[in-house]
Amino acid sequence: MLTDSLIPLVNRFRARQADDGTVRAPDGADRALLLRIRQEGAAWYRRHALDGQAAALEADIDGWLAAGLDSPPRFARSRAARPEPVAGETVFLLTSERGDPPTGTRLDCFFALYEEAPVPMPGRPRTDPPAVLIAGSAGVASAAPGGGPA
C-alpha cells in the first residue's frame, strides 16, 4: 500500500529538499533514498501496466542523479507519460510538484480519482479537472481540501 511504503519515503526525501527542489550538501544517504523511491515507484507503475510511466520516472531520476541532487529536479518526462484523465478512473503520479515549467520543485506523489473528464479548450494548455485525493505525500496532502489527506 502506498501509505505504508512509497509515500513515507517521498516525505523523508522532501524533508531534505529546499523549496526549489534542490538538496543541500547531498550525500550517499540522499542518493540511496532517491534510488529506493525510483525502484518502488517504477515497480508500482509496472504492477499496474504503466510501463511508459515507469520508464519515464526512471529516466527523470537518473537524469537528476547525473546532474547532481544540488540541481533542481526536472520531471517533464514523468508528466508527459501520464495518460489524460478519464472520469471515474484513478491516477498515480510520482514527480516533482506540478508547475509551469515543470522544474525546480520538491518531489511529490499522489493517488487520486478523477470524478470528471477534462474539457478541452482550443488554444489553451491542458488543465486537469479537480481530483479526489485518495493518498498523497506531504505537499499534495497539505493542498487537499481541508489541509490533509483524503
C-alpha positions in Angstrom: 0.0 0.0 0.0 1.3 3.4 -0.9 0.7 4.9 2.5 2.9 2.3 4.1 5.8 2.3 1.6 6.3 4.9 -1.1 4.6 7.9 0.5 6.7 7.8 3.7 9.9 7.5 1.5 8.9 10.5 -0.5 8.1 12.5 2.6 11.6 11.7 4.0 13.2 12.8 0.8 11.1 16.0 0.7 12.4 16.9 4.2 15.9 17.1 2.7 14.8 19.4 -0.2 14.8 23.2 -0.4 11.8 24.9 -1.8 13.4 24.9 -5.3 13.7 21.1 -5.1 17.5 21.0 -4.6 19.2 19.0 -1.9 21.8 21.0 0.1 25.0 19.1 0.5 23.6 15.8 -0.8 25.2 12.7 0.5 25.1 8.9 -0.1 22.0 8.5 2.0 20.1 11.0 -0.1 21.1 9.1 -3.3 20.2 5.8 -1.7 16.8 7.1 -0.7 16.1 8.5 -4.1 17.1 5.2 -5.8 14.8 3.3 -3.4 12.0 5.7 -4.4 12.8 5.2 -8.1 12.7 1.4 -7.6 9.5 1.3 -5.7 7.8 3.9 -7.9 8.7 2.1 -11.1 7.6 -1.2 -9.6 4.2 0.3 -8.7 3.7 1.6 -12.2 4.7 -1.8 -13.8 2.4 -3.7 -11.5 -0.4 -1.6 -12.9 0.7 -2.0 -16.5 2.0 1.6 -16.7 5.4 0.7 -18.2 5.7 4.0 -20.0 5.3 5.9 -16.8 7.8 3.6 -15.1 10.4 4.2 -17.8 9.9 8.0 -17.7 10.3 8.1 -13.9 13.5 6.1 -14.1 14.8 8.4 -16.8 13.9 11.5 -14.8 15.5 10.3 -11.6 18.6 9.0 -13.5 19.0 12.4 -15.1 18.6 14.2 -11.8 21.2 11.9 -10.2 23.6 12.5 -13.1 23.1 16.3 -12.8 23.5 16.2 -9.1 20.9 16.5 -6.4 22.1 20.0 -5.7 20.5 20.9 -9.0 16.7 21.4 -9.5 14.8 18.3 -10.5 13.3 18.0 -14.0 10.4 15.6 -14.3 8.9 16.6 -17.6 9.1 13.0 -18.9 7.1 11.7 -16.0 4.3 14.3 -16.5 4.3 13.8 -20.3 3.9 10.0 -19.9 0.8 10.3 -17.7 -2.3 9.5 -19.7 -5.1 12.0 -20.0 -7.5 11.9 -17.0 -10.7 10.0 -17.6 -13.8 10.4 -15.5 -14.1 7.6 -13.0 -10.5 6.5 -13.2 -7.7 6.7 -10.8 -4.3 8.3 -11.4 -0.9 7.9 -9.7 1.9 10.3 -10.3 5.4 10.5 -8.8 7.2 13.6 -9.9 8.4 17.0 -8.8 5.4 19.1 -7.8 3.3 20.4 -10.6 4.1 23.7 -12.1 5.0 25.6 -15.3 7.7 25.0 -16.3 7.8 21.5 -14.7 11.2 22.0 -13.0 12.7 23.0 -9.7 10.2 21.9 -7.1 10.0 19.2 -4.5 9.4 15.6 -5.0 5.7 14.5 -4.6 3.4 11.7 -5.3 -0.4 11.2 -5.2 -3.1 8.6 -5.9 -6.4 10.2 -6.8 -9.7 9.7 -8.5 -10.9 11.9 -11.3 -14.7 12.4 -11.0 -15.0 14.2 -14.3 -13.0 14.3 -17.6 -11.2 17.4 -18.7 -12.9 19.8 -21.0 -10.6 20.6 -24.0 -10.2 24.3 -24.7 -8.8 25.0 -28.2 -5.7 27.2 -28.0 -5.3 26.7 -24.2 -2.8 24.5 -22.4 -4.1 21.3 -20.8 -5.7 21.7 -17.4 -6.8 18.7 -15.5 -10.2 18.6 -13.7 -10.1 18.5 -9.9 -9.3 15.1 -8.4 -10.4 13.5 -5.2 -7.2 12.7 -3.3 -7.0 9.1 -2.0 -3.4 9.3 -0.7 -0.5 11.6 -1.2 2.8 12.9 0.1 3.1 15.9 2.3 2.9 18.6 -0.4 -0.2 17.1 -2.1 -1.9 16.3 1.2 -1.5 19.8 2.5 -3.0 21.2 -0.7 -6.1 18.9 -0.5 -9.4 20.4 0.7 -9.2 20.6 4.5 -5.4 20.5 4.5 -4.9 16.8 4.9 -5.1 13.5 3.0 -8.5 12.3 1.9 
